Amino acid sequence: MSQAARNTASLYRIDRFDVPAAALEAFMERLRQVQQALDPQPGCLQNLVLAQPGDGGDTRVVTLVEWASAEAAADAKAVMQQRYAQEGFDPPAFMKRLGVRADFGAYRNA
């Protein structure tokens, strides 16, 4: 598949998190686990975790995962939901407990 065709089909999952300083270590550890679980999933083309110091000691964390297609993204989401169910992990409750504010989005090339 050419680069142009790949980019047209790609789905980008871009999530932004505002993480309090006291929660950064626990939050980043969970993100590393998620990143390691997503990397080998079929259709995962790139998987980045980026951080930027914010105001008052908080850190802004952005994750960007490029999927080869919407179907690949949906399949990976199902895998992660099953994993969370097996672990008894509740992502919204985890973020609420840590005081993390999140903004989630899926994007395509314009």
Rosetta constraint file for C-alpha pairs under 8 A:
AtomPair CA 1 CA 5 HARMONIC 6.19 0.50
AtomPair CA 1 CA 6 HARMONIC 6.12 0.50
AtomPair CA 2 CA 6 HARMONIC 6.02 0.50
AtomPair CA 3 CA 7 HARMONIC 6.13 0.50
AtomPair CA 4 CA 8 HARMONIC 6.31 0.50
AtomPair CA 5 CA 9 HARMONIC 6.39 0.50
AtomPair CA 6 CA 10 HARMONIC 6.00 0.50
AtomPair CA 6 CA 68 HARMONIC 6.76 0.50
AtomPair CA 7 CA 109 HARMONIC 6.87 0.50
AtomPair CA 8 CA 108 HARMONIC 7.45 0.50
AtomPair CA 8 CA 109 HARMONIC 6.31 0.50
AtomPair CA 9 CA 68 HARMONIC 6.23 0.50
AtomPair CA 9 CA 69 HARMONIC 5.47 0.50
AtomPair CA 9 CA 70 HARMONIC 7.94 0.50
AtomPair CA 9 CA 108 HARMONIC 7.94 0.50
AtomPair CA 10 CA 66 HARMONIC 6.41 0.50
AtomPair CA 10 CA 67 HARMONIC 5.43 0.50
AtomPair CA 10 CA 68 HARMONIC 4.61 0.50
AtomPair CA 10 CA 69 HARMONIC 5.00 0.50
AtomPair CA 10 CA 70 HARMONIC 7.28 0.50
AtomPair CA 10 CA 108 HARMONIC 6.52 0.50
AtomPair CA 10 CA 109 HARMONIC 7.66 0.50
AtomPair CA 11 CA 66 HARMONIC 5.85 0.50
AtomPair CA 11 CA 67 HARMONIC 5.11 0.50
AtomPair CA 11 CA 68 HARMONIC 6.51 0.50
AtomPair CA 11 CA 69 HARMONIC 5.59 0.50
AtomPair CA 11 CA 70 HARMONIC 5.75 0.50
AtomPair CA 11 CA 73 HARMONIC 7.37 0.50
AtomPair CA 11 CA 106 HARMONIC 6.72 0.50
AtomPair CA 11 CA 107 HARMONIC 5.88 0.50
AtomPair CA 11 CA 108 HARMONIC 5.25 0.50
AtomPair CA 12 CA 64 HARMONIC 6.70 0.50
AtomPair CA 12 CA 65 HARMONIC 5.68 0.50
AtomPair CA 12 CA 66 HARMONIC 4.52 0.50
AtomPair CA 12 CA 67 HARMONIC 6.15 0.50
AtomPair CA 12 CA 106 HARMONIC 5.56 0.50
AtomPair CA 12 CA 107 HARMONIC 4.96 0.50
AtomPair CA 12 CA 108 HARMONIC 6.10 0.50
AtomPair CA 13 CA 63 HARMONIC 7.71 0.50
AtomPair CA 13 CA 64 HARMONIC 5.67 0.50
AtomPair CA 13 CA 65 HARMONIC 5.17 0.50
AtomPair CA 13 CA 66 HARMONIC 6.45 0.50
AtomPair CA 13 CA 67 HARMONIC 7.78 0.50
AtomPair CA 13 CA 104 HARMONIC 7.71 0.50
AtomPair CA 13 CA 105 HARMONIC 5.86 0.50
AtomPair CA 13 CA 106 HARMONIC 4.47 0.50
AtomPair CA 13 CA 107 HARMONIC 6.32 0.50
AtomPair CA 14 CA 62 HARMONIC 6.94 0.50
AtomPair CA 14 CA 63 HARMONIC 5.60 0.50
AtomPair CA 14 CA 64 HARMONIC 4.57 0.50
AtomPair CA 14 CA 65 HARMONIC 6.62 0.50
AtomPair CA 14 CA 104 HARMONIC 6.37 0.50
AtomPair CA 14 CA 105 HARMONIC 5.37 0.50
AtomPair CA 14 CA 106 HARMONIC 6.14 0.50
AtomPair CA 14 CA 107 HARMONIC 7.39 0.50
AtomPair CA 15 CA 62 HARMONIC 5.62 0.50
AtomPair CA 15 CA 63 HARMONIC 5.25 0.50
AtomPair CA 15 CA 64 HARMONIC 6.71 0.50
AtomPair CA 15 CA 102 HARMONIC 7.13 0.50
AtomPair CA 15 CA 103 HARMONIC 5.73 0.50
AtomPair CA 15 CA 104 HARMONIC 4.39 0.50
AtomPair CA 15 CA 105 HARMONIC 5.92 0.50
AtomPair CA 16 CA 60 HARMONIC 7.05 0.50
AtomPair CA 16 CA 61 HARMONIC 5.80 0.50
AtomPair CA 16 CA 62 HARMONIC 4.46 0.50
AtomPair CA 16 CA 63 HARMONIC 6.56 0.50
AtomPair CA 16 CA 102 HARMONIC 5.61 0.50
AtomPair CA 16 CA 103 HARMONIC 5.15 0.50
AtomPair CA 16 CA 104 HARMONIC 6.44 0.50
AtomPair CA 17 CA 60 HARMONIC 5.65 0.50
AtomPair CA 17 CA 61 HARMONIC 5.06 0.50
AtomPair CA 17 CA 62 HARMONIC 6.24 0.50
AtomPair CA 17 CA 100 HARMONIC 6.43 0.50
AtomPair CA 17 CA 101 HARMONIC 5.55 0.50
AtomPair CA 17 CA 102 HARMONIC 4.43 0.50
AtomPair CA 17 CA 103 HARMONIC 6.50 0.50
AtomPair CA 18 CA 58 HARMONIC 6.72 0.50
AtomPair CA 18 CA 59 HARMONIC 5.90 0.50
AtomPair CA 18 CA 60 HARMONIC 4.63 0.50
AtomPair CA 18 CA 61 HARMONIC 6.41 0.50
AtomPair CA 18 CA 100 HARMONIC 5.65 0.50
AtomPair CA 18 CA 101 HARMONIC 5.13 0.50
AtomPair CA 18 CA 102 HARMONIC 6.48 0.50
AtomPair CA 19 CA 23 HARMONIC 6.42 0.50
AtomPair CA 19 CA 24 HARMONIC 6.01 0.50
AtomPair CA 19 CA 27 HARMONIC 7.74 0.50
AtomPair CA 19 CA 58 HARMONIC 5.50 0.50
AtomPair CA 19 CA 59 HARMONIC 5.18 0.50
AtomPair CA 19 CA 60 HARMONIC 6.14 0.50
AtomPair CA 19 CA 61 HARMONIC 7.20 0.50
AtomPair CA 19 CA 98 HARMONIC 7.91 0.50
AtomPair CA 19 CA 99 HARMONIC 7.04 0.50
AtomPair CA 19 CA 100 HARMONIC 4.84 0.50
AtomPair CA 19 CA 101 HARMONIC 6.82 0.50
AtomPair CA 20 CA 24 HARMONIC 6.32 0.50
AtomPair CA 20 CA 57 HARMONIC 6.99 0.50
AtomPair CA 20 CA 58 HARMONIC 4.47 0.50
AtomPair CA 20 CA 59 HARMONIC 6.51 0.50
AtomPair CA 20 CA 98 HARMONIC 7.60 0.50
AtomPair CA 20 CA 99 HARMONIC 6.64 0.50
AtomPair CA 20 CA 100 HARMONIC 6.61 0.50
AtomPair CA 21 CA 57 HARMONIC 5.52 0.50
AtomPair CA 21 CA 58 HARMONIC 4.91 0.50
AtomPair CA 21 CA 59 HARMONIC 6.69 0.50
AtomPair CA 23 CA 27 HARMONIC 6.02 0.50
AtomPair CA 23 CA 98 HARMONIC 5.56 0.50
AtomPair CA 23 CA 99 HARMONIC 7.56 0.50
AtomPair CA 23 CA 100 HARMONIC 7.86 0.50
AtomPair CA 24 CA 28 HARMONIC 5.91 0.50
AtomPair CA 24 CA 59 HARMONIC 7.45 0.50
AtomPair CA 25 CA 29 HARMONIC 6.19 0.50
AtomPair CA 26 CA 30 HARMONIC 6.46 0.50
AtomPair CA 27 CA 31 HARMONIC 6.26 0.50
AtomPair CA 27 CA 98 HARMONIC 7.83 0.50
AtomPair CA 28 CA 32 HARMONIC 6.12 0.50
AtomPair CA 29 CA 33 HARMONIC 6.48 0.50
AtomPair CA 30 CA 34 HARMONIC 6.31 0.50
AtomPair CA 31 CA 35 HARMONIC 6.00 0.50
AtomPair CA 31 CA 49 HARMONIC 7.91 0.50
AtomPair CA 32 CA 36 HARMONIC 6.10 0.50
AtomPair CA 33 CA 37 HARMONIC 6.23 0.50
AtomPair CA 34 CA 38 HARMONIC 6.13 0.50
AtomPair CA 35 CA 39 HARMONIC 6.05 0.50
AtomPair CA 35 CA 47 HARMONIC 6.83 0.50
AtomPair CA 35 CA 48 HARMONIC 7.92 0.50
AtomPair CA 35 CA 49 HARMONIC 8.00 0.50
AtomPair CA 36 CA 40 HARMONIC 7.50 0.50
AtomPair CA 37 CA 41 HARMONIC 7.38 0.50
AtomPair CA 37 CA 80 HARMONIC 7.91 0.50
AtomPair CA 38 CA 44 HARMONIC 7.04 0.50
AtomPair CA 38 CA 47 HARMONIC 7.72 0.50
AtomPair CA 38 CA 76 HARMONIC 7.02 0.50
AtomPair CA 39 CA 44 HARMONIC 6.10 0.50
AtomPair CA 39 CA 46 HARMONIC 7.65 0.50
AtomPair CA 39 CA 47 HARMONIC 6.62 0.50
AtomPair CA 40 CA 44 HARMONIC 7.05 0.50
AtomPair CA 41 CA 76 HARMONIC 6.38 0.50
AtomPair CA 42 CA 72 HARMONIC 6.53 0.50
AtomPair CA 42 CA 76 HARMONIC 7.88 0.50
AtomPair CA 43 CA 67 HARMONIC 5.37 0.50
AtomPair CA 43 CA 68 HARMONIC 4.79 0.50
AtomPair CA 43 CA 69 HARMONIC 7.03 0.50
AtomPair CA 43 CA 72 HARMONIC 5.34 0.50
AtomPair CA 43 CA 73 HARMONIC 7.57 0.50
AtomPair CA 44 CA 65 HARMONIC 7.12 0.50
AtomPair CA 44 CA 66 HARMONIC 6.14 0.50
AtomPair CA 44 CA 67 HARMONIC 4.85 0.50
AtomPair CA 44 CA 68 HARMONIC 6.45 0.50
AtomPair CA 44 CA 72 HARMONIC 7.51 0.50
AtomPair CA 44 CA 73 HARMONIC 7.96 0.50
AtomPair CA 45 CA 65 HARMONIC 7.44 0.50
AtomPair CA 45 CA 66 HARMONIC 5.35 0.50
AtomPair CA 45 CA 67 HARMONIC 5.66 0.50
AtomPair CA 45 CA 68 HARMONIC 6.39 0.50
AtomPair CA 46 CA 64 HARMONIC 7.70 0.50
AtomPair CA 46 CA 65 HARMONIC 5.57 0.50
AtomPair CA 46 CA 66 HARMONIC 5.16 0.50
AtomPair CA 46 CA 67 HARMONIC 7.44 0.50
AtomPair CA 47 CA 63 HARMONIC 7.41 0.50
AtomPair CA 47 CA 64 HARMONIC 5.81 0.50
AtomPair CA 47 CA 65 HARMONIC 4.36 0.50
AtomPair CA 47 CA 66 HARMONIC 6.52 0.50
AtomPair CA 48 CA 63 HARMONIC 5.58 0.50
AtomPair CA 48 CA 64 HARMONIC 5.14 0.50
AtomPair CA 48 CA 65 HARMONIC 6.29 0.50
AtomPair CA 49 CA 61 HARMONIC 7.04 0.50
AtomPair CA 49 CA 62 HARMONIC 5.90 0.50
AtomPair CA 49 CA 63 HARMONIC 4.54 0.50
AtomPair CA 49 CA 64 HARMONIC 6.62 0.50
AtomPair CA 50 CA 61 HARMONIC 5.61 0.50
AtomPair CA 50 CA 62 HARMONIC 5.11 0.50
AtomPair CA 50 CA 63 HARMONIC 6.20 0.50
AtomPair CA 51 CA 59 HARMONIC 6.65 0.50
AtomPair CA 51 CA 60 HARMONIC 5.67 0.50
AtomPair CA 51 CA 61 HARMONIC 4.39 0.50
AtomPair CA 51 CA 62 HARMONIC 6.30 0.50
AtomPair CA 52 CA 59 HARMONIC 5.74 0.50
AtomPair CA 52 CA 60 HARMONIC 5.13 0.50
AtomPair CA 52 CA 61 HARMONIC 6.40 0.50
AtomPair CA 53 CA 57 HARMONIC 7.01 0.50
AtomPair CA 53 CA 58 HARMONIC 6.46 0.50
AtomPair CA 53 CA 59 HARMONIC 4.55 0.50
AtomPair CA 53 CA 60 HARMONIC 6.16 0.50
AtomPair CA 54 CA 58 HARMONIC 5.02 0.50
AtomPair CA 54 CA 59 HARMONIC 4.82 0.50
AtomPair CA 54 CA 60 HARMONIC 5.90 0.50
AtomPair CA 55 CA 59 HARMONIC 7.67 0.50
AtomPair CA 67 CA 72 HARMONIC 6.17 0.50
AtomPair CA 67 CA 73 HARMONIC 5.75 0.50
AtomPair CA 68 CA 72 HARMONIC 6.38 0.50
AtomPair CA 68 CA 73 HARMONIC 7.84 0.50
AtomPair CA 69 CA 73 HARMONIC 6.48 0.50
AtomPair CA 70 CA 74 HARMONIC 6.16 0.50
AtomPair CA 71 CA 75 HARMONIC 6.09 0.50
AtomPair CA 72 CA 76 HARMONIC 6.20 0.50
AtomPair CA 73 CA 77 HARMONIC 6.14 0.50
AtomPair CA 74 CA 78 HARMONIC 6.30 0.50
AtomPair CA 75 CA 79 HARMONIC 6.38 0.50
AtomPair CA 76 CA 80 HARMONIC 6.21 0.50
AtomPair CA 77 CA 81 HARMONIC 6.10 0.50
AtomPair CA 78 CA 82 HARMONIC 6.18 0.50
AtomPair CA 79 CA 83 HARMONIC 6.20 0.50
AtomPair CA 80 CA 84 HARMONIC 6.08 0.50
AtomPair CA 81 CA 85 HARMONIC 6.15 0.50
AtomPair CA 82 CA 86 HARMONIC 6.23 0.50
AtomPair CA 83 CA 87 HARMONIC 6.21 0.50
AtomPair CA 84 CA 88 HARMONIC 5.77 0.50
AtomPair CA 84 CA 89 HARMONIC 4.84 0.50
AtomPair CA 84 CA 90 HARMONIC 6.87 0.50
AtomPair CA 85 CA 89 HARMONIC 6.35 0.50
AtomPair CA 89 CA 94 HARMONIC 7.86 0.50
AtomPair CA 90 CA 94 HARMONIC 6.13 0.50
AtomPair CA 91 CA 95 HARMONIC 6.21 0.50
AtomPair CA 92 CA 96 HARMONIC 6.09 0.50
AtomPair CA 93 CA 97 HARMONIC 6.02 0.50
AtomPair CA 94 CA 98 HARMONIC 6.33 0.50
AtomPair CA 95 CA 99 HARMONIC 5.97 0.50
AtomPair CA 95 CA 100 HARMONIC 4.94 0.50
AtomPair CA 95 CA 101 HARMONIC 7.25 0.50
AtomPair CA 96 CA 100 HARMONIC 6.09 0.50
AtomPair CA 96 CA 101 HARMONIC 7.79 0.50
